Amino acid sequence: MKKSTYNYNYVFLFYDIADEFGDVGKYRVAKVFKICKEYLKHHQNSVFRGNITPANQISLQNKLKKVIDKELDFVTIIKVQNSGSFAEVVI
């Protein structure tokens, strides 16, 4: 199958950072929040979203990889083409 040529410039980012280890876990939560806020708009609790360039997305991912514990933490980025390519229902 041919490699996608779509340019994904809008993302949703969700994270769950384990904080059961006291100050170490709380530090990771705060650090992840701060990194995400550099690139995206805070939407709700551990959810961010917004426009992002491909280069900034790579930078965001690299910074997060340096902070998270891959055994305990969870970060997901959902990419869409733009803010108009999805439907949202707010209740």
Secondary structure, DSSP 8 states (H G I E B T S, - for coil): ---------EEEEEEE---TTTHHHHHHHHHHHHHHHHHSEEEETTEEEEE--HHHHHHHHHHHHHHS-TTT-EEEEEEES-TTSS-----
